[in-house]
Amino acid sequence: MEDLEICHCNNVSKNEITDAICQHRYTSVAEIQNALKAGIICGRCIPEIRNILAKQNQ
């Protein structure tokens, strides 16, 4: 399965985001932004980051 690039501005993949959520138990977009720099430039990926967080934290 191909690893999807979620944040195109900072080249952050879905696997990087899910791994960070699992390892560090992140529960907010702000935590992902601080750790991975995803969603800090244009913000277009923030809805997808929210979706990933919701699925991982069910």
C-alpha positions in Angstrom: 0.0 0.0 0.0 1.3 3.4 -1.0 2.0 5.9 1.8 -0.1 9.0 1.1 1.4 12.4 1.4 -1.0 14.4 3.6 1.0 17.6 4.0 2.4 18.6 0.7 4.1 21.8 2.0 6.3 19.9 4.5 6.2 16.4 2.9 4.5 14.7 5.8 3.0 11.3 5.1 -0.1 9.5 6.6 2.2 6.9 8.1 4.3 9.5 9.8 1.2 11.1 11.3 -0.3 7.7 12.4 3.0 6.6 13.9 3.3 9.9 15.9 -0.2 9.6 17.2 0.4 6.0 18.3 3.8 6.6 19.8 3.1 9.9 21.6 -0.7 9.6 22.1 -1.4 12.9 20.4 -5.0 14.0 20.5 -4.9 17.3 18.8 -4.0 18.9 15.5 -1.7 21.4 17.4 0.3 18.5 18.7 0.8 17.1 15.2 1.7 20.6 13.9 4.3 21.1 16.7 5.8 17.6 16.3 5.7 17.1 12.5 5.2 20.6 11.1 2.2 19.3 9.1 -0.5 21.9 8.5 1.5 24.9 9.5 2.0 26.6 6.1 -1.2 26.6 4.0 -3.4 24.5 6.3 -5.2 22.6 3.5 -4.3 19.3 5.2 -5.8 20.1 8.6 -9.1 18.5 7.8 -7.4 15.3 6.8 -5.2 15.4 9.9 -8.4 15.8 12.0 -9.8 12.7 10.3 -6.7 10.7 10.9 -6.7 11.7 14.6 -10.4 10.8 15.0 -9.8 7.3 13.4 -6.7 6.7 15.5 -8.2 7.8 18.8 -11.5 5.8 18.5 
